[in-house]
Amino acid sequence: MTRRPNYVRLLVHHFKTSLALAIIGTLGASAFAQQPETIKAAEIKGQAIAGVPIERDPNFTVVAQRFQADFGVAIKLARVADSSVATNYVVTALKAEHVDNALQILAWVEAELKRYPAGFVKKHGSKNLVLANAYVSKAAKGTTPAYSPTFIAARSSDSILVTVPTAMTPTIEALGRGYLHSTLFSYLLADVKSPDSPLALARWKTLESDDSKLETESVKRLIKASNTREGLYKMLWEPFEFNELTTLAKTDTRLKQRMEIVQTFLRTLDPQFDQAFWATLATIPESQRTVCLNDLTDTHSADKLKADPEIQSDLRKLEKQWGFKVLWEPGSAAPPMPVKVRLEYSYFTDQKLPEFKEFIRMVREELEIYPVQITKKLNVKNLYILNDFNFRGAGVAGQGFSWLPQVSFAYGIRTFDPAKTTSRDFYRRTIHHEVLHLMDKEFSKEGGPIQGTNWDNLNEPGFAYKVGKLSSFAASQATFYKDNAKRQGFAEPYGMNIATDDRATLYGRFMNARMADEGRGDQPFLTKLETDKILKAKADRLIEFFQLLKRDLAIPSPSPFYSRLEGVFPPKKDK
């Protein structure tokens, strides 16, 4: 998958391999209903009223009253000198300007609590949610602030402490939803006193699954997380992960036993945790379904696109050479995303005819250079050309669906601006980036020049990609990039996430190296190739991969594709 660059909108992370590194989208404050008639329209949107403290803001008051009535939970604001928390935490109190963020967080906290059986939270949950801008443990080492939002179980005061950050980011909601459930479970586990209980920590540890021989990072992550009581419980509330665990439990008897222990424990607390409840919990909620943003009642919205001879000619040429179907009209199928949150998409209408026309032309020019020997082997089913392409709360510029039985790929070009060289260069790289993902899946074999340790060992000693590195899951993508900013060997920081994106970002740069900046070339990248020995070694491996592909598929010379590749620097000669 390709992210949009900083001048557009930064995508938080990629997850076509297994895991979403960070998983998301925030609810707008418009989710609040039943507002008092006396509140003005602007206030109904959740906007803070100037000069009014949070606790007296009418929007906040309505939500607090609802929490008390529905869950028996009081919404409180932490004070800096509050004795119930000041002993262990340095507290930064909320200010009036934080009310919008507080309302957003409370919106999805309320949605999660409503998923529990009726009366369960009232009987077994905390009696207070105590909000602050930050809770920093006094026992923590260093000066790095705690990740937000955090949920902290404070049993002594019958409270859960909730962080409301100053800046909302796309990762907050999904991470926060999971943390909320694991914190609630910690609350329940505090009442498990008997060492003979199956949930007693010592007994639970004897049921851990062995993940040392698992083949994929996604499965390793699931098993590692489910080896902890809170981790397994958290995944039961995420329908995609719940279903994955259920599948894994068919062959992992210890995982099956752990799941049964947790479910039995909950059933002893409340008989409503029955089989029907778990079946419902494994169902993807409406908030995670696919949403088309096109007005499908306007049947003539794309008449000019359909009638444009250049657009239609380029589309026909693409479909003939590659053998795929280009999906671009409003009403076409949604891209087959394995998303864990809401997917929003739209196709182009006549309102953006110039941008669509220019992009289709560029796609045709870039994809037509690929040899037919490659395109036939890839056997691509669909190419989706989308305007909006948003999932996990962020805009996506490209996605290769390499996991499908018959692969497809997509481009989301809402921000494409043909008048800007930087935009054209970014999307040209994106076009090839996604194709590389498909070729990587189809042609890269065990022991090959870009496969496994033959690629990974080119990195500096001590470096590990973010996906699959257990210690990095709580860290943001930006933090991971910052911590590895001085690492050599990467065409773009995004390549640090996972080896497949390392190769795809390098390949995208490679294919645009001489064409960038209106033919002046991608000088920063070309200079880096000369000075960064690791990056040069990776480029050599990539060239070696394509030379072997040329030999194996009997691709004749001359070839526009290989001319582009070899134009950056000559390939290594066969020994």
BELBEL-V435253 format. One line per field, one symbol per residue. ss: DSSP state (2 for helix, 1 for strand, 0 for the rest). phi: phi as a letter, one per 40 degrees, with the letter a starting at -180 (. if undefined). psi: psi as a letter, one per 40 degrees, with the letter a starting at -180 (. if undefined). A space follows every 10 residues. Layout:
ss->???
phi->???
psi->???
This chain:
ss->0111000001 0000000000 0000000022 2000000000 2222000000 0002220222 2222222222 2001111000 0022220011 1100022222 2222222222 2220000002 2222000111 1101111000 0000000000 1111222011 1110000000 0222222222 2222222220 0000000000 2222200000 0000002222 2222220022 2222220022 2222222220 0022222222 2222222220 0000222222 2000022201 1100000000 0022222022 2222222222 2200111000 0000000000 0011100002 2222222222 2222222000 0222222200 0111110011 1001111111 1000000111 1100000000 2222222222 2222222222 2220000000 0022220000 0000000002 2200002222 2220000000 0022220022 2222222222 2200022220 0022222222 2022222222 2222222222 2200000002 2222220000 00000
phi->.bcccdcbac ccabaccabc caaahbcccc ccbfcdcccc dccccgcccd gcddcbcccc cdccccdccc bgbccbbcbd bcccbccbbc bbccbdcccc cccccccccc ccccccddgc cccbcccabb cacabbcccc cgbccccbcb bbcbccbfbb cbcbccbcbc ccccccdccd cccccdcccc ccbccccdcc dcccccbccc bcbccbcccd cccdcccccc ccddcccbdc cdcccdcccc bbcccdcccc ccccdcccca cccccccccc cccccdcbcc bccccccccb cbcccccccc cccccccccc ccgcbccacd gccccccccb bdbbaabcbc cbdccccccc cccccccccc ccccccccfc cbbcbbccab afgacbcaab ccccdbcaaa bbbdccbccb cccccccccc dcdcccdccd ccbcbdgccb bfcccdcccc dgcbcccgcd cccccccccc cccbdccchb caddcccacc cdcccccdcc cbdcccffgc gccdccccdc bbcccccccc ccccdccccc cccfccbcbd ccccccccac ccccc
psi->ihiiidechh hdiifeddhh dhhahihiee ehifiidehi ddddeehihh ehideehddd dddddddddd efhhhihiid ehdddddeih hhiiideedd dddddddddd dddeeiihed dddeaieihh hidihhheei iaehiiiiii hhhgddefih hhhhidhhid eddddddddd dddddddddd egdheehdeh dddddeeiih edeididddd dddddeeidd ddddddehdd dddddddded egdddddddd dddddddddh eegadddddd dehhideeih hheigeegee dfddddehdd dddddddddd ddeihhheih eiiiighfie ahhhiiiiie dfdddddddd dddddddeeh idddddddfh dihhhichgh ifeihhdihh geeidhiiii hhfdehheeh dddddddddd dddddddddd dddhiheide hbddddedii hehhidhehd eedeiidddd dddfdehieh diddeedidd dddddddddd eedeeiffee igdddddddd dhdddddddd dddddddddd ddefhiiihd dddddeedii iiii.
